[in-house]
């Protein structure tokens, strides 16, 4: 989300909003709109009030989830925007305004990269150690969900390289191979997985202490799953490279402080690589879908990075059967996919102006 200009006019607000704002004593408060690229939610800043008006009328289930998960995360000592007031019938809420200091903006302005990422890793460790961290009624990230996400690769990435391919046949075999590979994470429902835990959805809250300094956004799709998933999302970002050696340093920090029930460093690293491969495969399909179906080609500039991440994760996870299948079904797939990408990647500033989601 980024601030739009000029301020949003009152007649652009959803019809129930003026009455809702009046009930909260905010009638006539100037508002500014936000641009949200990959979501049906919209926001308006109530100038000078430290609050945002959130309109989620297109996704009532997501609205209810946002309210519950915000309360849960704050109850654990983390920082999600607090819900100040809500109208469940109209899916309107007043939520805490964290400002504009996203991690992406901090990094673009030269803030300490290692310090920011360490804070985010520590926030994950705090969540994963919390005895009540997974005590929330949310769907589970089981094998069926993983496989359905991987079908996006079959439906969009594979035919982009080979238009004549039998997508149904490809997908059946692709899912069979992954179904076997995903056994180590199939029943890992250890924590609340925020799913989009990356620099565009993290904020630096300098007026808070400890892990509460890491502000959390875009968590309404959270599910119960393996602890390593959000760590992959953070450290193997589709949009930006970390400084050399930083991923290894932070992964080692996580392993050294991880909950004992995760089984130790070797098990954590195995799941980290496996979930990385699954995530990168899904993102490759999502980027092609955003380009071909949704008319959002800018994500294609990240394709070479994600291809490299995917290949490395396949090696790290020992997924030779999946690599062999791709080499057979999509001959020359890495080179062909690289040719689909534009010549240059967008700048951090461009991403902030246009939004960036891999879902």
C-alpha positions in Angstrom: 0.0 0.0 0.0 1.2 3.5 -0.7 -0.4 6.9 -0.2 -2.3 8.2 -3.1 -2.7 11.9 -4.0 -4.8 14.0 -3.7 -6.8 13.2 -0.5 -9.7 10.8 -1.2 -13.0 12.6 -1.4 -15.7 11.6 1.0 -18.1 10.5 -1.8 -15.4 7.9 -2.8 -15.8 6.1 0.5 -18.1 3.1 0.7 -21.6 4.1 1.5 -21.7 2.9 5.1 -18.4 4.6 5.9 -19.6 8.2 6.9 -22.0 6.8 9.4 -19.4 4.4 10.8 -16.9 7.2 11.1 -19.4 9.4 12.8 -20.1 6.7 15.4 -16.4 6.7 16.2 -16.4 10.5 16.6 -14.5 11.0 13.3 -17.1 12.7 11.1 -15.5 15.2 8.8 -11.9 14.0 9.4 -9.8 14.4 6.2 -8.9 11.1 4.6 -6.2 10.0 2.2 -6.5 6.9 0.1 -4.1 4.0 -0.4 -3.2 2.2 -3.5 -3.5 -1.6 -3.0 -2.1 -3.6 -5.9 -3.0 -7.2 -5.2 -5.9 -7.1 -2.8 -9.6 -6.3 -2.8 -9.2 -4.5 0.5 -8.9 -0.7 0.4 -7.7 1.7 3.1 -8.0 5.3 3.9 -5.8 7.2 6.4 -7.7 9.4 8.9 -5.3 12.3 8.9 -3.9 13.1 12.3 -5.9 10.3 14.1 -3.4 7.5 14.0 -6.0 5.2 12.4 -6.9 3.7 9.0 -10.3 3.0 7.7 -10.2 -0.6 6.2 -12.9 -1.7 3.8 -13.0 -5.4 3.1 -16.6 -5.8 1.8 -15.5 -8.0 -1.0 -14.1 -10.6 1.4 -16.2 -11.0 4.5 -14.3 -14.2 5.5 -11.0 -12.4 5.2 -12.4 -9.5 7.2 -13.3 -11.8 10.1 -9.9 -13.5 9.9 -8.1 -10.1 10.0 -10.0 -9.2 13.2 -9.2 -12.5 14.9 -5.6 -12.8 13.8 -4.8 -9.2 14.8 -6.1 -9.8 18.3 -4.1 -13.1 18.5 -0.8 -11.6 17.3 -1.0 -8.7 19.7 -2.0 -11.1 22.5 1.3 -12.9 21.9 3.3 -9.7 22.3 3.8 -9.0 18.5 2.7 -6.0 16.6 -0.2 -6.2 14.2 -2.4 -3.2 13.6 -4.9 -3.2 16.5 -8.5 -3.1 15.6 -10.0 0.0 17.2 -13.6 -0.5 16.0 -15.4 -2.7 13.6 -18.7 -3.1 11.8 -18.9 -6.7 10.9 -22.0 -6.3 8.8 -20.4 -3.8 6.4 -16.9 -5.2 6.8 -15.5 -1.8 7.8 -12.9 -1.3 10.6 -10.7 1.3 12.1 -7.3 -0.1 12.5 -4.1 1.2 14.0 -1.9 3.3 11.6 1.7 2.1 11.6 2.8 4.9 9.3 4.9 4.5 6.2 8.2 3.0 7.4 8.0 -0.3 5.7 11.1 -2.5 5.6 11.3 -2.0 1.8 11.4 1.8 2.3 14.0 1.4 5.1 16.2 -0.7 2.9 15.9 1.6 0.0 17.0 4.5 2.2 20.1 2.6 3.4 19.0 1.3 6.8 20.9 -1.5 8.4 19.9 -4.6 6.4 21.3 -7.2 8.8 19.6 -5.5 11.8 16.2 -5.3 10.1 16.3 -8.9 9.1 17.5 -10.1 12.5 14.6 -8.3 14.1 12.2 -10.1 11.7 13.8 -13.5 12.4 13.5 -12.8 16.1 9.8 -12.0 15.7 9.3 -15.4 14.0 11.2 -17.1 16.8 9.0 -15.3 19.4 5.9 -16.6 17.5 7.3 -20.1 17.2 8.2 -20.4 20.8 4.8 -19.1 22.0 2.9 -21.9 23.7 -0.4 -20.4 22.3 1.1 -19.5 18.9 -1.0 -22.0 17.0 -4.0 -21.7 19.3 -6.3 -20.2 16.7 -9.1 -21.6 14.5 -7.4 -21.5 11.1 -7.1 -23.9 8.1 -4.1 -26.2 8.1 -1.4 -26.2 5.5 -1.7 -29.8 4.6 -0.5 -31.8 1.6 -3.6 -31.0 -0.4 -3.0 -27.2 0.0 0.6 -27.6 -1.0 -0.3 -29.6 -4.1 -3.0 -27.2 -5.2 -0.5 -24.4 -5.0 1.9 -26.4 -7.1 -0.7 -26.8 -9.8 -0.4 -23.1 -10.6 3.1 -24.0 -11.9 1.5 -26.7 -14.1 -1.3 -24.5 -15.4 0.7 -21.3 -16.1 4.5 -21.9 -16.1 4.6 -25.2 -18.1 2.4 -24.1 -21.0 4.2 -20.7 -21.2 7.3 -22.7 -22.2 5.5 -25.5 -24.2 2.1 -24.3 -25.4 1.4 -27.8 -26.9 1.9 -29.6 -23.5 -0.8 -31.8 -22.1 -1.3 -29.8 -18.9 -3.5 -32.4 -17.2 -0.9 -35.1 -17.8 2.0 -32.9 -16.6 0.1 -31.8 -13.5 -0.8 -35.4 -12.5 2.8 -36.5 -12.6 4.1 -33.2 -11.0 1.7 -33.6 -8.1 2.6 -37.3 -7.7 6.2 -36.5 -7.3 5.6 -33.6 -5.0 3.2 -35.7 -2.9 6.0 -38.1 -2.1 8.5 -35.3 -1.5 6.2 -33.3 0.9 6.1 -36.1 3.5 8.4 -34.2 6.0 6.0 -31.2 6.2 2.7 -33.0 5.7 1.7 -33.0 9.4 3.7 -30.0 10.6 1.1 -27.6 11.9 3.4 -26.1 14.5 2.6 -22.5 14.2 0.6 -19.7 12.6 2.1 -19.2 9.1 1.6 -15.6 8.0 2.4 -16.7 4.4 3.5 -13.3 3.0 6.3 -12.6 5.6 8.6 -10.3 3.5 9.9 -6.8 3.4 6.9 -5.3 1.8 4.7 -6.5 4.7 7.0 -5.7 7.6 7.3 -2.3 9.2 9.9 -0.7 11.6 8.1 0.7 14.7 10.9 2.7 16.3 8.8 3.7 19.3 8.5 0.1 20.5 10.8 -2.4 22.1 12.1 -5.9 21.3 10.3 -7.9 18.7 7.3 -5.5 19.0 9.4 -3.1 16.8 8.6 -5.4 13.8 5.2 -4.4 12.6 3.2 -7.2 10.8 0.9 -6.6 7.8 -1.1 -8.7 5.4 -1.8 -11.7 7.7 -5.5 -12.4 7.1 -4.6 -15.5 5.0 -2.6 -17.1 7.8 -2.9 -20.8 8.3 -1.4 -23.4 10.6 1.7 -25.0 9.2 5.5 -25.5 9.4 7.6 -22.9 11.1 10.2 -22.8 8.3 7.7 -21.5 5.7 7.8 -17.8 6.8 11.5 -18.0 7.2 11.9 -19.0 3.6 9.5 -16.2 2.6 11.7 -13.7 4.4 15.2 -15.0 3.5 14.6 -16.1 -0.1 12.5 -13.1 -1.2 11.4 -13.2 -4.8 12.1 -9.4 -5.2 15.5 -8.7 -3.7 18.8 -10.4 -3.0 20.2 -10.3 0.5 23.7 -9.3 1.2 26.2 -12.1 0.6 26.2 -14.5 3.5 23.3 -12.9 5.3 20.8 -15.7 4.5 23.2 -18.3 6.0 23.9 -16.2 9.0 20.2 -15.7 9.8 19.3 -19.3 9.1 22.0 -20.3 11.5 20.6 -17.8 14.1 17.1 -19.3 13.7 18.4 -22.9 14.0 20.4 -22.1 17.2 17.3 -20.6 18.9 14.5 -22.7 17.4 12.0 -24.6 19.6 13.2 -28.1 20.5 10.1 -29.7 19.0 11.4 -28.8 15.5 14.0 -31.6 15.9 17.2 -29.8 15.5 19.2 -28.1 12.8 19.3 -30.9 10.2 15.5 -31.3 10.3 15.0 -27.5 10.1 17.3 -27.2 7.1 15.6 -30.1 5.3 12.2 -28.5 5.7 13.5 -25.1 4.8 14.9 -26.3 1.5 11.8 -28.4 0.7 9.4 -25.5 1.5 11.6 -23.2 -0.5 11.4 -25.4 -3.5 7.6 -25.6 -3.2 7.2 -21.9 -2.7 9.5 -21.0 -5.6 7.6 -23.3 -7.9 4.3 -21.7 -6.9 5.7 -18.2 -7.4 6.9 -19.1 -10.9 3.4 -20.1 -11.8 1.9 -17.0 -10.1 4.2 -14.6 -12.0 3.1 -16.1 -15.3 -0.5 -15.9 -14.3 -0.1 -12.3 -13.2 1.5 -11.6 -16.6 -0.8 -13.6 -18.9 -4.1 -13.4 -17.2 -4.0 -10.2 -15.0 -2.0 -7.9 -17.2 0.7 -7.3 -14.6 4.0 -8.0 -16.5 6.3 -6.2 -14.0 6.6 -9.3 -11.9 8.3 -11.1 -14.8 11.5 -9.1 -14.1 11.9 -11.3 -11.0 11.7 -14.5 -12.9 15.5 -15.1 -13.3 16.0 -14.7 -9.5 13.2 -17.1 -8.6 14.4 -19.6 -11.2 17.8 -19.6 -9.5 16.3 -19.9 -6.1 14.1 -22.8 -7.3 17.0 -24.7 -8.8 19.1 -24.2 -5.7 16.3 -25.4 -3.5 15.8 -28.5 -5.6 19.4 -29.3 -5.1 19.4 -28.5 -1.3 16.3 -30.6 -0.8 17.6 -33.5 -2.9 14.6 -33.4 -5.2 16.3 -35.1 -8.1 13.2 -36.9 -9.3 11.4 -33.6 -9.7 14.4 -32.0 -11.5 14.6 -35.0 -13.8 10.9 -34.8 -14.6 11.2 -31.1 -15.4 14.2 -31.7 -17.7 12.3 -34.3 -19.6 8.8 -32.7 -19.7 10.2 -29.1 -20.3 13.5 -29.5 -22.2 15.7 -26.5 -21.7 13.2 -25.0 -19.2 15.5 -22.8 -17.3 17.0 -21.1 -20.4 13.5 -20.8 -22.0 12.0 -19.2 -18.9 14.9 -16.7 -18.5 14.2 -15.5 -22.0 10.6 -14.6 -20.9 11.9 -12.0 -18.5 12.4 -8.3 -19.4 15.9 -7.0 -19.5 15.8 -4.9 -16.3 14.2 -5.2 -12.9 12.1 -2.5 -11.3 13.6 -0.3 -8.6 12.7 -0.5 -5.0 10.8 2.9 -5.5 8.8 1.4 -8.4 7.8 -1.5 -6.2 6.6 0.8 -3.4 4.5 2.8 -5.9 3.0 -0.2 -7.5 2.7 -2.7 -4.7 4.3 -6.2 -4.8 2.6 -9.4 -3.9 3.5 -12.9 -5.0 0.0 -14.2 -4.5 
